[in-house]
Each structure stands twice: as structure tokens, then as C-alpha cells.
Amino acid sequence: MAYNQSSTTYSKSKNHVSTMLKQGFIPDTFLSPPPNKTPVLPLSRISLSPPTSPNNSTRHRPTRPSPTLLEMMSDEQTHQSKLALENRKRAQERVSRVLETAPFRNPGEWGGFGDVKLTVAARDGFRVSMDVHRGVLVGRSRFFADKLSRSGGGEAVSVEICDCDDVEVYVEAVVMMYCEDLKSRLMGVDVSKVLGLLKVSAAIMFDAGIMSCLEYLEAVPWSAEEEGKVVSHLSQLELDDSVTDVLKRVSAEPSTSSRADDIFSGLLTGVLQAKDDKARREMKTLISRLLREDSSDYINYGNRLDISKDALYNLCHRCLSSLVLCLSEATCMDESRQDRRVLMGEIAREADNMQWIVDILIAKKCGDEFVNLWGDQKELALLHSKVPVMYRHEISRITAQLCIAIGRGHILVHKDARYSLLSTWLEALYEDFGWMKRAGRSLDKKLVEDGLSHTILTLPLPQQQAILLNWFHRFLNKGDDCPNIQKAFEVWWRRTFIRQYVAESQLQMTVCDYPN
């Protein structure tokens, strides 16, 4: 019975050790058997021989065991302790430099040594004591004037400020109380430190310090990061109307949506009508990026005003009218006229403008109406077919742009709108595709082909069949100058001949005319 109990105890202990081993508290080498002891040989049996060359023998280097969880936790704690000590050491050095030139260290200038022992203590235990003058504290700080008035005059007192966020800033604020020219004192100080001095000055009611910090912040430039800090800090401090001048550079009178639309429309119209092509491209990139910026990054600035859908579609209609006018003039113009090339350049420019507006519509998730609008442009498509492809191919980029958005699910429209889009513009896309690839502007051929494939495959099966059978014969004749949508053809083939879906009756193949 005693043996069984001992065996049970040994089993439990073994399981406990095994659990600790799995959790990393005991390294594997702790439980490994001790190395075999080398037997001691008599002196007469020991032979002396030269050491064996390392190349002729195998050396077994002891492997270092992997650290346990307890060791890793201990190392991290040691690292954090060292980091805290280094930070405190640097803070002590900075405070020492401030105190070396502090005015209250010169007793002759202030009529003797200080009569108030002011101690500033941080949460981590870092403490700084200063002998300062009651008259300066009372004259500059309404907080100290109230506290020291209770202790009576004529005797030395001790004041301690506990749980400070930054001891160095508090010391700097006390030194500022002795300075007459605070503007010069703050010159060259970074914005973050001035915000700290402003916070301390507000806490101890150091009015001159508050005004000097605000004047400094109003005058100096801010980086994007500093701007966020300034707005955040000033919104937290209760400084009445004294921060108005500081925030004027980031605040304005409340704007209405109609007023914002006027500004946005003016900016976009200016870009569309720009004379310098390089500047126009740069401003397009800039405005597109600004319109895409996430408003959640600017939660401190109130509600965001954005360009309205109506304003964007007004610009679309203006671009469409310009395209129709340019194409109409191009079809009636004699090819020998010298200004024909200028007109063709205007066609490419208006098409590029339209692509930019459509890109903004897609980004704003309001491009569905434009699919209907573009699918209804029968007159424009007819004029397009009468203009040489080298001048008109930019217009087909708009169709490709819409197919990519539909294929990605960024535009959701009814199947009739999708079919109308392809009925009106697919033939033109086929004809222009070769020029679109060879044009100076980069074209992601695969992206266009995938977008077109996905758009076709969202249509009813008979419409897929009509479009893809027409593509099949065109691709055999045109090759690389035609979009390669073999993947869509494969999917249609399997849907039609292999994975037939039958609802109630046997599926029958339907012949549908190709859209003209």
C-alpha cells in the first residue's frame, strides 16, 4: 500500500513537471540524464599523444538551450527597467541644464535666496526641488497667490506638486516666471514643448505664460503632425476666446453644402480647362487624392464637406457636350486642313477629362447613373466610328473604365443598363483596343480584359452567347488587337454545355442576334 501511494505521488509529480516543461518554465536539458562519467584510469595506462587535428575528428559543440518563458519575461522586464533608467537620466541632465542658468540661482538679483522650497515630483519618483521667491510666484501665478496667501508672509514654506506629467516642463514654466522677455525665451522651441508649457501655465494660472505660448503658436508654421496636436490640445484647455487667433488658420465660418459645391466646381472646371498639360495632370492627381482622403483622419475638425453628386454630373454633361461638338466638327472637316490635328487633340483632351470625372464618380460610389448615361450615347458612338482611330481611342478608355468597375463590384446597375453599355460601345472598344495598347499612356491589358469578361458574364446566358460568339470570330481575325476574353468564353461554354442549370424544363439553347 505504501508503495502504491509512493507510485501515485511520483506519477503526479511527473505530470506536474511535464506540464511545466510544456509551458516553458523548465528547459529540456533540466530533465536530460547526466553525462556518463569517464572512468579514472591508472597512471600507467595513460598514454600521451599529440592532439588530434580538428579535421580528423568530429567535435560536438554544446547547443545552447532555448530560453524558457520565465527567462524571456525576466529579460523583457530587465530591458524595460534599463530603458526607464536611461530616460530618467536624460531627463535629469536636461533639468540640470535648465537649472544652471535659472534666474533664482542668483540671490543678488532678487534680494537674497528664495523663501519657498518648491518640489516637483513625477509619477515615477523623479523629484526636483528649487528655492524660489514668494514674490515672483504670487505676482505671476494666481494659483500660487491663492495657495501662499494662506500660509502668511515672512516665513519660509515648502510647496510640493505631485504626479506631474513632465517635470522638465514644470521647471521651465517656473523659470519663465522670472523672465521679462518671454518671446525671446520661447524662440526656437519646438511646438510640442510649447504646448506642454501652455498646459502647465494654464494649470498654475500663469497668464503671461499663457499669452506668450499662444502668440508663439499663432506665429510659427506647423507640420501636419503638429497641427493635429495644436488643435487637440487647445480644444481640451479651457482658455475662453484667447485661442481664436491661433486656430484661425484651420477654422473658418461654417460653410453650406451649396457654397462648398461652388468651390469644388470652380476648382474642377479650372483643371478641365487648364492650358498647361503638365500642370493639369499634376492638379488632377492632387485633387483626386484629396477627394479620396478618409474623413476619419480629421475627426477634430468637425463635419466634412464634400463635392455633391449633382455637381459631378453637371461636369459630366459638359464634357459630353464638348465631345459631341468636337466629333461633329471632325467628321465635317476636310482632312487637308491644318487645324484638323488641333481638333483631334481637343477630342483626346475632352476624353481624358471625362475619364477623370468618371474615376471620381466611381471612387464616390455614385457611378451607376453614368453607366445609363454612357449607354444612351448612340449619337456619340456613331460619330466616334467616323473619326480615325488614332484620335478617338481615348474615348474607348471610358468604356473600359466602366467595365473594370462593374467587374469589381464598384458599380451596381441593372442588367439592362449593363447590356445597353456593351450594345453601344463594345464594338468601338474592339476597334480601338490595339491603339489603346500602343498609345503612350500605360494600359493594363489584363485588367481591361478581366473587367470586360466579368461584365459579360453578369448578363443573361443568351446575351452572353451572342456577345462571345461574335468575339470568337473577331479574335480569330484580329488576334492581339482584340481583347482576349477566353476565360469568359470558357465559363459560358461550361454553363451552356456542361453544367446546365434546369429550373423546370429541359434547357434549350437560344439564338440571339448580336447587338448592333
Disulfide bonds with the S-S distance in Angstrom:
none
